[in-house]
């Protein structure tokens, strides 16, 4: 049963600390998305990659957030320095996207619940 | 720009009642995808359905059915004979058919099914 995995599931840290979240997409998927869920903003896109190349990170605060895919089995989202307003659930999703339609389901990981004190 | 509106913030029903969750969307694309996801109390996001904009046939899967009406830009979700396990937040989402495939989500509808 293929699933997206995310670590850690929960993270509590103090303001100013670096936070790294990791995601392992479903094997064979070529697209990875990072979303953030907050009560105020709902679910919003932070960044996404196709074939490991960043395609869109317009939703990400550039001064403190960075996203990378060191290889096809690992995506990372880093916050440095973290702030209390970064407290949220961060979801990673993966999908197999082909040209011109056909199949665009995104499968979500369980999320990382981040609390910045 | 894309936008998804779920006007119903919270719905409460009694078990075995039918319930419809509304979704209205805006997009300039002529072809696109629509989705529904379920977020149970445990927090994960569970994929329910994807619909292509050029396929307006309604779909039924067990107690779930979806009504897509392109003329009114709506993609409504009906649960027949609701059960307590259906209690969750349900999200409608939209993505482009080509190019940028990221999902634009609605704000969600919290469904509470009382026993």
gemmi code that builds the backbone of each chain (N, CA, C; Angstrom):
import gemmi

chains = {
    "A": [
        ("UNK", (0.857, -1.183, 0.000), (0.000, 0.000, 0.000), (0.897, 1.239, 0.000)),
        ("UNK", (1.052, 1.870, -1.156), (1.966, 2.990, -1.294), (1.394, 4.221, -0.598)),
        ("UNK", (2.238, 4.874, 0.183), (1.807, 6.075, 0.897), (2.908, 7.112, 0.879)),
        ("UNK", (2.495, 8.350, 1.040), (3.452, 9.428, 1.264), (3.771, 9.449, 2.758)),
        ("UNK", (5.050, 9.487, 3.064), (5.425, 9.549, 4.476), (6.047, 10.898, 4.786)),
        ("UNK", (5.818, 11.359, 6.000), (6.368, 12.632, 6.443), (6.944, 12.473, 7.837)),
        ("UNK", (8.073, 13.106, 8.047), (8.679, 13.149, 9.384), (9.184, 14.554, 9.672)),
        ("UNK", (9.132, 14.978, 10.943), (8.426, 14.310, 12.041), (6.931, 14.526, 11.936)),
        ("UNK", (6.161, 13.824, 12.699), (4.715, 14.025, 12.697), (4.354, 15.240, 13.546)),
        ("UNK", (5.115, 15.462, 14.576), (4.897, 16.607, 15.451), (6.249, 17.233, 15.764)),
        ("UNK", (6.225, 18.574, 15.850), (7.463, 19.277, 16.184), (7.106, 20.502, 16.999)),
        ("UNK", (7.708, 20.606, 18.170), (7.556, 21.798, 18.985), (8.941, 22.422, 19.104)),
        ("UNK", (9.039, 23.691, 18.796), (10.337, 24.344, 18.830), (10.168, 25.774, 19.321)),
        ("UNK", (11.272, 26.384, 19.593), (11.226, 27.768, 20.056), (11.538, 28.716, 18.911)),
        ("UNK", (10.983, 29.865, 19.013), (11.193, 30.897, 18.004), (12.685, 31.079, 17.740)),
        ("UNK", (13.029, 31.167, 16.459), (14.419, 31.371, 16.086), (15.151, 30.098, 15.715)),
        ("UNK", (14.582, 28.960, 16.075), (15.220, 27.679, 15.767), (14.950, 27.270, 14.318)),
        ("UNK", (15.847, 26.459, 13.803), (15.664, 25.901, 12.456), (14.779, 24.664, 12.532)),
        ("UNK", (13.895, 24.549, 11.568), (13.010, 23.389, 11.486), (13.163, 22.752, 10.107)),
        ("UNK", (13.331, 21.459, 10.073), (13.388, 20.736, 8.796), (12.328, 19.653, 8.791)),
        ("UNK", (11.502, 19.670, 7.771), (10.461, 18.657, 7.587), (10.812, 17.843, 6.354)),
        ("UNK", (10.562, 16.559, 6.439), (10.933, 15.658, 5.347), (9.731, 14.913, 4.813)),
        ("UNK", (9.829, 14.591, 3.556), (8.733, 13.909, 2.870), (9.307, 12.873, 1.920)),
        ("UNK", (8.737, 11.683, 1.968), (9.088, 10.657, 0.989), (7.872, 10.434, 0.098)),
        ("UNK", (7.942, 10.855, -1.166), (6.779, 10.683, -2.049), (6.579, 9.219, -2.416)),
        ("UNK", (5.440, 8.944, -2.985), (5.154, 7.596, -3.462), (6.118, 7.263, -4.606)),
        ("UNK", (6.688, 6.085, -4.550), (7.659, 5.671, -5.566), (7.052, 5.750, -6.957)),
        ("UNK", (7.774, 6.435, -7.846), (7.281, 6.558, -9.213), (6.545, 7.856, -9.488)),
        ("UNK", (6.137, 8.553, -8.440), (5.489, 9.841, -8.648), (6.525, 10.883, -9.041)),
        ("UNK", (6.133, 11.783, -9.946), (7.098, 12.757, -10.451), (6.858, 14.174, -9.960)),
        ("UNK", (5.811, 14.350, -9.136), (5.472, 15.700, -8.682), (5.272, 15.688, -7.174)),
        ("UNK", (5.843, 16.668, -6.522), (5.724, 16.789, -5.065), (5.247, 18.203, -4.737)),
        ("UNK", (4.304, 18.263, -3.833), (3.724, 19.535, -3.411), (3.888, 19.691, -1.900)),
        ("UNK", (4.101, 20.922, -1.465), (4.047, 21.267, -0.048), (2.882, 22.233, 0.151)),
        ("UNK", (2.000, 21.885, 1.081), (0.873, 22.737, 1.450), (0.960, 23.016, 2.947)),
        ("UNK", (0.366, 24.128, 3.332), (0.296, 24.491, 4.748), (-1.172, 24.706, 5.091)),
        ("UNK", (-1.568, 24.206, 6.250), (-2.948, 24.365, 6.696), (-2.972, 25.121, 8.015)),
        ("UNK", (-3.682, 26.230, 8.027), (-3.906, 27.004, 9.246), (-5.391, 27.313, 9.355)),
        ("UNK", (-5.824, 27.652, 10.542), (-7.224, 27.993, 10.736), (-7.592, 29.230, 9.936)),
        ("UNK", (-6.683, 30.178, 9.892), (-7.004, 31.461, 9.245), (-6.943, 31.376, 7.720)),
        ("UNK", (-5.949, 30.685, 7.202), (-5.720, 30.688, 5.747), (-6.197, 29.418, 5.063)),
        ("UNK", (-6.545, 28.427, 5.827), (-6.946, 27.159, 5.221), (-5.744, 26.450, 4.616)),
        ("UNK", (-5.981, 25.719, 3.530), (-4.925, 24.975, 2.847), (-4.375, 25.818, 1.719)),
        ("UNK", (-3.083, 26.074, 1.759), (-2.462, 26.907, 0.742), (-1.157, 26.270, 0.273)),
        ("UNK", (-0.886, 26.455, -1.011), (0.321, 25.896, -1.598), (1.538, 26.718, -1.198)),
        ("UNK", (2.595, 26.002, -0.811), (3.861, 26.670, -0.545), (4.810, 26.518, -1.736)),
        ("UNK", (4.935, 25.279, -2.227), (5.891, 25.022, -3.305), (5.543, 23.718, -3.987)),
        ("UNK", (6.015, 23.580, -5.250), (5.919, 22.270, -5.823), (7.022, 22.014, -6.838)),
        ("UNK", (7.306, 20.734, -6.988), (8.398, 20.241, -7.805), (7.861, 19.247, -8.814)),
        ("UNK", (8.460, 19.271, -9.982), (8.197, 18.205, -10.949), (9.546, 17.667, -11.408)),
        ("UNK", (9.681, 16.357, -11.368), (10.956, 15.722, -11.709), (12.113, 16.396, -10.967)),
        ("UNK", (11.859, 16.726, -9.715), (12.810, 17.310, -8.769), (13.106, 18.770, -9.017)),
        ("UNK", (12.585, 19.347, -10.093), (12.848, 20.762, -10.372), (11.749, 21.614, -9.749)),
        ("UNK", (12.122, 22.697, -9.065), (11.080, 23.568, -8.495), (10.319, 24.294, -9.597)),
        ("UNK", (8.984, 24.202, -9.554), (8.163, 24.864, -10.557), (7.464, 26.100, -10.020)),
        ("UNK", (7.160, 26.072, -8.750), (6.411, 27.196, -8.187), (6.668, 27.241, -6.690)),
        ("UNK", (7.240, 28.317, -6.241), (7.387, 28.507, -4.792), (6.867, 29.888, -4.406)),
        ("UNK", (5.918, 30.374, -5.173), (5.412, 31.728, -4.950), (4.658, 31.866, -3.627)),
        ("UNK", (4.203, 30.748, -3.076), (3.467, 30.806, -1.818), (4.343, 30.764, -0.591)),
        ("UNK", (5.626, 30.714, -0.805), (6.559, 30.518, 0.298), (7.263, 31.810, 0.660)),
        ("UNK", (7.308, 32.157, 1.958), (8.102, 33.315, 2.374), (9.582, 33.033, 2.108)),
        ("UNK", (10.130, 33.736, 1.143), (11.468, 33.407, 0.655), (12.567, 33.680, 1.672)),
        ("UNK", (12.333, 34.605, 2.558), (13.416, 34.992, 3.459), (13.694, 33.923, 4.508)),
        ("UNK", (12.717, 33.060, 4.784), (12.931, 32.089, 5.858), (12.637, 30.652, 5.443)),
        ("UNK", (11.935, 30.456, 4.368), (11.559, 29.116, 3.937), (12.403, 28.696, 2.735)),
        ("UNK", (12.711, 27.419, 2.700), (13.368, 26.865, 1.518), (12.890, 25.433, 1.330)),
        ("UNK", (12.744, 25.040, 0.078), (12.300, 23.682, -0.247), (13.251, 23.104, -1.276)),
        ("UNK", (13.556, 21.822, -1.095), (14.482, 21.151, -2.003), (14.055, 19.707, -2.210)),
        ("UNK", (14.577, 19.131, -3.299), (14.442, 17.695, -3.517), (15.820, 17.146, -3.834)),
        ("UNK", (16.547, 16.744, -2.834), (17.906, 16.227, -3.053), (17.915, 14.996, -3.964)),
        ("UNK", (16.891, 14.182, -3.890), (16.735, 13.067, -4.826), (15.256, 12.747, -4.959)),
        ("UNK", (14.959, 11.787, -5.803), (13.554, 11.506, -6.148), (12.772, 10.930, -4.982)),
        ("UNK", (13.454, 10.483, -3.937), (12.757, 9.861, -2.813), (12.681, 10.772, -1.595)),
        ("UNK", (13.153, 12.005, -1.709), (13.175, 12.875, -0.539), (12.919, 14.328, -0.935)),
        ("UNK", (11.943, 14.928, -0.249), (11.707, 16.367, -0.371), (11.830, 16.962, 1.023)),
        ("UNK", (12.423, 18.137, 1.102), (12.578, 18.787, 2.398), (12.016, 20.198, 2.363)),
        ("UNK", (11.491, 20.609, 3.493), (11.015, 21.974, 3.686), (11.675, 22.492, 4.954)),
        ("UNK", (12.377, 23.586, 4.811), (13.145, 24.110, 5.935), (12.678, 25.518, 6.274)),
        ("UNK", (12.616, 25.787, 7.559), (12.285, 27.129, 8.033), (13.429, 27.578, 8.929)),
        ("UNK", (14.004, 28.714, 8.595), (15.101, 29.244, 9.383), (15.164, 30.765, 9.241)),
        ("UNK", (14.953, 31.514, 10.314), (14.520, 31.065, 11.642), (13.001, 30.927, 11.724)),
        ("UNK", (12.546, 30.052, 12.571), (11.106, 29.852, 12.717), (10.500, 30.965, 13.581)),
        ("UNK", (9.209, 31.211, 13.326), (8.467, 32.227, 14.075), (7.138, 31.615, 14.517)),
        ("UNK", (6.535, 32.173, 15.565), (5.250, 31.629, 16.035), (4.189, 31.573, 14.945)),
        ("UNK", (4.187, 32.505, 14.011), (3.182, 32.509, 12.944), (3.378, 31.355, 11.959)),
        ("UNK", (4.486, 30.646, 12.070), (4.698, 29.467, 11.220), (3.984, 28.231, 11.770)),
        ("UNK", (3.423, 28.343, 12.951), (2.708, 27.207, 13.538), (1.553, 26.809, 12.626)),
        ("UNK", (1.542, 25.555, 12.222), (0.570, 25.080, 11.239), (0.792, 23.585, 11.052)),
        ("UNK", (-0.058, 22.995, 10.228), (0.197, 21.629, 9.768), (0.720, 21.724, 8.337)),
        ("UNK", (1.846, 21.092, 8.100), (2.486, 21.116, 6.788), (2.283, 19.760, 6.130)),
        ("UNK", (1.633, 19.799, 4.982), (1.362, 18.576, 4.243), (2.251, 18.488, 3.015)),
        ("UNK", (2.711, 17.281, 2.778), (3.380, 16.960, 1.530), (2.420, 16.088, 0.730)),
        ("UNK", (2.389, 16.287, -0.567), (1.561, 15.453, -1.436), (2.389, 15.078, -2.660)),
        ("UNK", (2.106, 13.913, -3.195), (2.789, 13.543, -4.439), (1.771, 13.057, -5.455)),
        ("UNK", (2.166, 13.144, -6.712), (1.287, 12.717, -7.783), (2.084, 12.361, -9.013)),
        ("UNK", (1.417, 11.672, -9.917), (2.036, 11.338, -11.199), (1.356, 12.188, -12.247)),
        ("UNK", (2.047, 13.206, -12.677), (1.475, 14.168, -13.615), (2.086, 13.946, -14.978)),
        ("UNK", (1.208, 13.745, -15.946), (1.682, 13.608, -17.319), (1.297, 14.857, -18.092)),
        ("UNK", (1.834, 14.989, -19.264), (1.485, 16.134, -20.095), (0.008, 16.072, -20.443)),
        ("UNK", (-0.620, 17.157, -20.670), (-1.997, 17.244, -21.147), (-2.942, 16.292, -20.446)),
        ("UNK", (-3.165, 16.558, -19.212), (-4.224, 15.845, -18.510), (-3.900, 14.430, -18.138)),
        ("UNK", (-4.884, 13.605, -18.076), (-4.834, 12.220, -17.623), (-4.143, 12.058, -16.284)),
        ("UNK", (-4.933, 12.032, -15.289), (-4.424, 11.662, -13.985), (-3.747, 12.822, -13.252)),
        ("UNK", (-4.407, 13.385, -12.304), (-3.800, 14.441, -11.512), (-4.154, 14.294, -10.043)),
        ("UNK", (-4.415, 13.059, -9.610), (-4.681, 12.897, -8.179), (-3.417, 13.219, -7.395)),
        ("UNK", (-3.603, 13.891, -6.294), (-2.505, 14.131, -5.378), (-2.804, 13.372, -4.092)),
        ("UNK", (-1.820, 12.618, -3.656), (-1.971, 11.825, -2.448), (-1.165, 12.469, -1.332)),
        ("UNK", (-1.828, 12.683, -0.221), (-1.234, 13.471, 0.851), (-0.607, 12.594, 1.921)),
        ("UNK", (0.467, 13.097, 2.482), (1.047, 12.487, 3.662), (0.239, 12.869, 4.893)),
        ("UNK", (0.617, 12.327, 6.048), (-0.146, 12.575, 7.277), (0.068, 13.967, 7.859)),
        ("UNK", (1.052, 14.696, 7.343), (1.297, 16.051, 7.819), (2.283, 16.114, 8.962)),
        ("UNK", (2.915, 17.268, 9.089), (3.761, 17.582, 10.236), (3.110, 18.741, 10.969)),
        ("UNK", (2.754, 18.505, 12.224), (2.151, 19.572, 13.026), (3.269, 20.328, 13.721)),
        ("UNK", (3.452, 21.575, 13.301), (4.542, 22.403, 13.842), (3.987, 23.438, 14.803)),
        ("UNK", (4.596, 23.491, 15.967), (4.275, 24.525, 16.953), (5.543, 25.289, 17.271)),
        ("UNK", (5.500, 26.583, 17.042), (6.658, 27.432, 17.341), (6.282, 28.331, 18.521)),
        ("UNK", (7.009, 28.157, 19.608), (6.686, 28.891, 20.837), (7.391, 30.243, 20.893)),
    ],
    "B": [
        ("UNK", (-7.173, 33.749, -12.322), (-6.999, 33.211, -10.974), (-8.111, 32.202, -10.683)),
        ("UNK", (-7.791, 31.255, -9.859), (-8.768, 30.230, -9.502), (-9.308, 30.492, -8.102)),
        ("UNK", (-10.557, 30.121, -7.915), (-11.172, 30.289, -6.605), (-12.198, 29.186, -6.382)),
        ("UNK", (-12.251, 28.673, -5.169), (-13.228, 27.652, -4.802), (-13.970, 28.139, -3.569)),
        ("UNK", (-15.277, 28.095, -3.625), (-16.097, 28.578, -2.515), (-16.961, 27.454, -1.970)),
        ("UNK", (-16.815, 27.222, -0.695), (-17.675, 26.286, 0.019), (-18.416, 27.110, 1.066)),
        ("UNK", (-19.609, 27.494, 0.727), (-20.329, 28.459, 1.554), (-20.789, 27.872, 2.892)),
        ("UNK", (-20.962, 26.581, 2.933), (-21.416, 25.926, 4.163), (-20.209, 25.676, 5.066)),
        ("UNK", (-20.167, 26.378, 6.170), (-19.036, 26.213, 7.086), (-19.191, 24.921, 7.879)),
        ("UNK", (-20.400, 24.684, 8.362), (-20.637, 23.508, 9.182), (-22.066, 23.016, 8.953)),
        ("UNK", (-22.183, 21.695, 8.866), (-23.500, 21.061, 8.709), (-23.612, 19.968, 9.757)),
        ("UNK", (-24.759, 19.914, 10.389), (-25.012, 18.850, 11.359), (-26.260, 18.096, 10.939)),
        ("UNK", (-26.139, 16.784, 10.864), (-27.273, 15.940, 10.494), (-27.343, 14.774, 11.465)),
        ("UNK", (-28.466, 14.095, 11.415), (-28.642, 12.886, 12.203), (-28.372, 11.692, 11.298)),
        ("UNK", (-27.792, 10.684, 11.859), (-27.456, 9.491, 11.091), (-28.626, 9.054, 10.216)),
        ("UNK", (-28.289, 8.618, 9.013), (-29.208, 8.114, 7.987), (-29.838, 9.223, 7.151)),
        ("UNK", (-29.607, 10.448, 7.538), (-30.077, 11.546, 6.679), (-29.156, 11.677, 5.472)),
        ("UNK", (-29.698, 12.190, 4.385), (-28.880, 12.538, 3.222), (-28.373, 13.971, 3.421)),
        ("UNK", (-27.184, 14.229, 2.916), (-26.625, 15.570, 3.059), (-25.849, 15.929, 1.790)),
        ("UNK", (-25.981, 17.174, 1.368), (-25.276, 17.658, 0.186), (-24.341, 18.787, 0.571)),
        ("UNK", (-23.111, 18.654, 0.148), (-22.094, 19.672, 0.371), (-21.889, 20.443, -0.933)),
        ("UNK", (-21.972, 21.751, -0.832), (-21.913, 22.578, -2.029), (-20.494, 23.043, -2.324)),
        ("UNK", (-20.206, 23.171, -3.612), (-18.910, 23.679, -4.049), (-19.131, 24.494, -5.324)),
        ("UNK", (-18.686, 25.718, -5.305), (-18.753, 26.583, -6.486), (-17.337, 27.047, -6.784)),
        ("UNK", (-16.984, 27.081, -8.056), (-15.606, 27.410, -8.401), (-15.569, 28.491, -9.482)),
        ("UNK", (-14.401, 29.102, -9.576), (-14.138, 30.093, -10.617), (-12.791, 29.774, -11.239)),
        ("UNK", (-12.746, 29.797, -12.569), (-11.493, 29.614, -13.276), (-11.625, 30.175, -14.675)),
        ("UNK", (-10.528, 30.616, -15.222), (-10.521, 31.101, -16.599), (-10.156, 29.981, -17.567)),
        ("UNK", (-9.705, 28.867, -17.031), (-9.330, 27.748, -17.880), (-10.567, 27.119, -18.511)),
        ("UNK", (-10.406, 26.617, -19.715), (-11.523, 25.932, -20.364), (-11.567, 24.457, -19.971)),
        ("UNK", (-10.411, 23.928, -19.595), (-10.366, 22.557, -19.079), (-9.647, 22.577, -17.743)),
        ("UNK", (-10.108, 21.746, -16.850), (-9.578, 21.780, -15.495), (-10.021, 20.497, -14.786)),
        ("UNK", (-9.486, 20.310, -13.589), (-9.886, 19.197, -12.742), (-10.571, 19.722, -11.493)),
        ("UNK", (-11.506, 18.935, -10.997), (-12.146, 19.201, -9.711), (-11.972, 17.986, -8.813)),
        ("UNK", (-11.849, 18.238, -7.537), (-11.580, 17.175, -6.576), (-12.428, 17.371, -5.319)),
        ("UNK", (-12.611, 16.262, -4.617), (-13.070, 16.309, -3.233), (-12.107, 15.498, -2.386)),
        ("UNK", (-11.786, 16.077, -1.220), (-10.955, 15.407, -0.231), (-11.704, 15.399, 1.103)),
        ("UNK", (-11.437, 14.381, 1.887), (-12.018, 14.244, 3.226), (-10.902, 14.355, 4.260)),
        ("UNK", (-11.145, 15.126, 5.304), (-10.181, 15.239, 6.394), (-10.872, 14.820, 7.689)),
        ("UNK", (-10.708, 13.563, 8.095), (-11.320, 13.099, 9.334), (-10.614, 13.713, 10.544)),
        ("UNK", (-11.138, 13.483, 11.732), (-10.532, 14.074, 12.935), (-9.056, 13.720, 13.112)),
        ("UNK", (-8.630, 12.631, 12.546), (-7.216, 12.255, 12.664), (-6.293, 13.178, 11.880)),
        ("UNK", (-6.846, 13.931, 10.940), (-6.063, 14.979, 10.293), (-5.544, 14.713, 8.904)),
        ("UNK", (-5.529, 13.469, 8.474), (-4.991, 13.234, 7.125), (-5.990, 13.688, 6.067)),
        ("UNK", (-5.526, 13.897, 4.881), (-6.375, 14.286, 3.752), (-6.545, 13.081, 2.842)),
        ("UNK", (-7.785, 12.680, 2.687), (-8.086, 11.472, 1.927), (-8.741, 11.854, 0.612)),
        ("UNK", (-8.144, 11.407, -0.486), (-8.676, 11.679, -1.823), (-9.982, 10.911, -1.998)),
        ("UNK", (-11.018, 11.602, -2.502), (-12.301, 10.954, -2.755), (-12.589, 10.811, -4.236)),
        ("UNK", (-12.422, 11.904, -4.990), (-12.780, 11.856, -6.396), (-12.074, 12.953, -7.175)),
        ("UNK", (-11.800, 12.661, -8.429), (-11.328, 13.647, -9.383), (-12.296, 13.650, -10.550)),
        ("UNK", (-12.595, 14.843, -11.071), (-13.485, 14.970, -12.225), (-12.838, 15.887, -13.249)),
        ("UNK", (-12.830, 15.465, -14.526), (-12.352, 16.328, -15.605), (-13.477, 17.261, -16.023)),
        ("UNK", (-13.140, 18.450, -16.405), (-14.163, 19.438, -16.746), (-14.940, 19.079, -18.006)),
        ("UNK", (-14.392, 18.248, -18.863), (-15.102, 17.893, -20.096), (-15.966, 16.657, -19.924)),
        ("UNK", (-16.002, 16.130, -18.716), (-16.830, 14.966, -18.439), (-17.881, 15.358, -17.411)),
        ("UNK", (-19.080, 15.664, -17.881), (-20.108, 16.149, -16.968), (-21.013, 15.048, -16.456)),
        ("UNK", (-20.639, 13.835, -16.718), (-21.450, 12.729, -16.226), (-21.352, 12.666, -14.705)),
        ("UNK", (-22.474, 12.531, -14.045), (-22.448, 12.407, -12.601), (-21.898, 11.051, -12.201)),
        ("UNK", (-21.369, 10.983, -11.010), (-20.726, 9.754, -10.568), (-21.272, 9.327, -9.220)),
        ("UNK", (-21.401, 8.026, -9.075), (-21.872, 7.454, -7.821), (-20.869, 6.393, -7.380)),
        ("UNK", (-20.535, 6.442, -6.101), (-19.666, 5.426, -5.526), (-20.221, 5.064, -4.165)),
        ("UNK", (-20.942, 3.985, -4.121), (-21.560, 3.573, -2.862), (-22.558, 4.610, -2.373)),
        ("UNK", (-22.340, 5.141, -1.195), (-23.251, 6.147, -0.645), (-22.901, 7.555, -1.109)),
        ("UNK", (-21.797, 7.690, -1.838), (-21.332, 8.992, -2.298), (-21.769, 9.224, -3.736)),
        ("UNK", (-22.162, 10.454, -4.030), (-22.430, 10.833, -5.411), (-21.999, 12.278, -5.611)),
        ("UNK", (-21.665, 12.564, -6.871), (-21.172, 13.890, -7.203), (-21.945, 14.426, -8.393)),
        ("UNK", (-22.348, 15.673, -8.293), (-23.116, 16.335, -9.337), (-22.296, 17.500, -9.869)),
        ("UNK", (-21.814, 17.354, -11.106), (-20.985, 18.387, -11.731), (-21.847, 19.122, -12.743)),
        ("UNK", (-21.962, 20.431, -12.589), (-22.710, 21.244, -13.527), (-21.827, 22.395, -13.972)),
        ("UNK", (-21.310, 22.259, -15.178), (-20.397, 23.275, -15.703), (-21.118, 24.600, -15.897)),
        ("UNK", (-22.402, 24.547, -16.238), (-23.154, 25.776, -16.525), (-23.260, 26.681, -15.298)),
        ("UNK", (-23.248, 26.060, -14.122), (-23.332, 26.851, -12.885), (-22.030, 26.808, -12.095)),
        ("UNK", (-20.989, 26.231, -12.686), (-19.679, 26.136, -12.024), (-19.816, 25.522, -10.632)),
        ("UNK", (-20.510, 24.407, -10.584), (-20.703, 23.768, -9.289), (-20.321, 22.289, -9.354)),
        ("UNK", (-19.857, 21.788, -8.246), (-19.453, 20.384, -8.143), (-19.855, 19.919, -6.755)),
        ("UNK", (-21.104, 19.543, -6.603), (-21.674, 19.224, -5.301), (-21.525, 17.752, -4.958)),
        ("UNK", (-21.457, 17.491, -3.683), (-21.168, 16.160, -3.158), (-22.300, 15.759, -2.221)),
        ("UNK", (-22.900, 14.611, -2.495), (-24.013, 14.128, -1.676), (-23.632, 12.821, -1.002)),
        ("UNK", (-23.902, 12.755, 0.279), (-23.749, 11.508, 1.034), (-25.160, 11.024, 1.361)),
        ("UNK", (-25.447, 9.831, 0.928), (-26.765, 9.232, 1.173), (-26.687, 8.373, 2.429)),
        ("UNK", (-27.727, 8.445, 3.238), (-27.774, 7.634, 4.463), (-26.487, 7.819, 5.265)),
        ("UNK", (-26.280, 9.047, 5.709), (-25.025, 9.390, 6.388), (-24.790, 8.515, 7.624)),
        ("UNK", (-23.510, 8.348, 7.922), (-23.114, 7.557, 9.087), (-22.173, 8.401, 9.947)),
        ("UNK", (-22.042, 8.005, 11.196), (-21.177, 8.748, 12.115), (-19.748, 8.828, 11.570)),
        ("UNK", (-19.308, 7.785, 10.886), (-17.935, 7.766, 10.340), (-17.738, 8.787, 9.225)),
        ("UNK", (-18.833, 9.349, 8.730), (-18.708, 10.386, 7.702), (-18.348, 11.744, 8.306)),
        ("UNK", (-18.382, 11.840, 9.609), (-18.039, 13.109, 10.280), (-16.596, 13.472, 9.957)),
        ("UNK", (-16.438, 14.635, 9.356), (-15.116, 15.064, 8.887), (-15.258, 16.462, 8.306)),
        ("UNK", (-14.132, 17.014, 7.899), (-14.150, 18.243, 7.101), (-13.927, 17.822, 5.653)),
        ("UNK", (-14.743, 18.334, 4.774), (-14.663, 17.988, 3.361), (-14.220, 19.208, 2.564)),
        ("UNK", (-13.207, 18.982, 1.729), (-12.651, 20.057, 0.923), (-12.905, 19.795, -0.554)),
        ("UNK", (-13.345, 20.810, -1.225), (-13.436, 20.821, -2.676), (-12.190, 21.533, -3.193)),
        ("UNK", (-11.655, 21.087, -4.320), (-10.426, 21.693, -4.840), (-10.459, 21.711, -6.364)),
        ("UNK", (-9.625, 22.554, -6.918), (-9.579, 22.802, -8.366), (-8.123, 22.848, -8.808)),
        ("UNK", (-7.829, 22.293, -9.962), (-6.487, 22.471, -10.523), (-6.585, 22.636, -12.021)),
        ("UNK", (-5.528, 23.159, -12.593), (-5.451, 23.275, -14.034), (-5.374, 21.881, -14.655)),
        ("UNK", (-5.747, 21.808, -15.919), (-5.670, 20.533, -16.637), (-4.269, 20.309, -17.185)),
        ("UNK", (-3.620, 21.376, -17.558), (-2.223, 21.318, -17.989), (-1.455, 22.392, -17.254)),
        ("UNK", (-0.123, 22.292, -17.312), (0.674, 23.316, -16.662), (0.633, 23.199, -15.152)),
        ("UNK", (0.303, 24.291, -14.505), (0.339, 24.337, -13.051), (-0.719, 23.416, -12.457)),
        ("UNK", (-0.293, 22.398, -11.762), (-1.230, 21.385, -11.281), (-1.525, 21.502, -9.795)),
        ("UNK", (-1.031, 22.529, -9.156), (-1.282, 22.664, -7.725), (-2.769, 22.846, -7.472)),
        ("UNK", (-3.224, 22.384, -6.328), (-4.630, 22.459, -5.968), (-4.956, 23.797, -5.311)),
        ("UNK", (-6.095, 24.348, -5.715), (-6.677, 25.484, -5.011), (-7.853, 24.932, -4.221)),
        ("UNK", (-7.792, 25.063, -2.910), (-8.800, 24.481, -2.043), (-9.862, 25.487, -1.639)),
        ("UNK", (-11.059, 24.964, -1.402), (-12.058, 25.744, -0.706), (-11.759, 25.747, 0.781)),
        ("UNK", (-12.570, 26.456, 1.525), (-12.323, 26.591, 2.967), (-12.816, 25.388, 3.765)),
        ("UNK", (-13.512, 24.491, 3.111), (-13.954, 23.274, 3.781), (-15.320, 23.398, 4.415)),
        ("UNK", (-16.001, 22.266, 4.496), (-17.280, 22.159, 5.195), (-17.139, 21.083, 6.259)),
        ("UNK", (-17.401, 21.457, 7.498), (-17.337, 20.479, 8.583), (-18.686, 19.784, 8.693)),
        ("UNK", (-18.683, 18.489, 8.527), (-19.903, 17.690, 8.623), (-19.894, 16.914, 9.931)),
        ("UNK", (-20.942, 17.118, 10.707), (-21.093, 16.361, 11.964), (-22.328, 15.475, 11.796)),
        ("UNK", (-22.130, 14.186, 11.927), (-23.232, 13.246, 11.855), (-23.482, 12.733, 13.262)),
        ("UNK", (-24.662, 13.044, 13.767), (-25.022, 12.640, 15.130), (-25.680, 11.275, 15.106)),
        ("UNK", (-25.380, 10.458, 16.102), (-26.002, 9.119, 16.136), (-27.492, 9.215, 16.485)),
    ],
}
model = gemmi.Model(1)
for chain_id, residues in chains.items():
    chain = gemmi.Chain(chain_id)
    for i, (resn, *xyz) in enumerate(residues, 1):
        res = gemmi.Residue()
        res.name, res.seqid = resn, gemmi.SeqId(i, " ")
        for name, pos in zip(("N", "CA", "C"), xyz):
            atom = gemmi.Atom()
            atom.name, atom.element = name, gemmi.Element(name[0])
            atom.pos, atom.b_iso = gemmi.Position(*pos), 0.0
            res.add_atom(atom)
        chain.add_residue(res)
    model.add_chain(chain)
structure = gemmi.Structure()
structure.add_model(model)
structure.setup_entities()
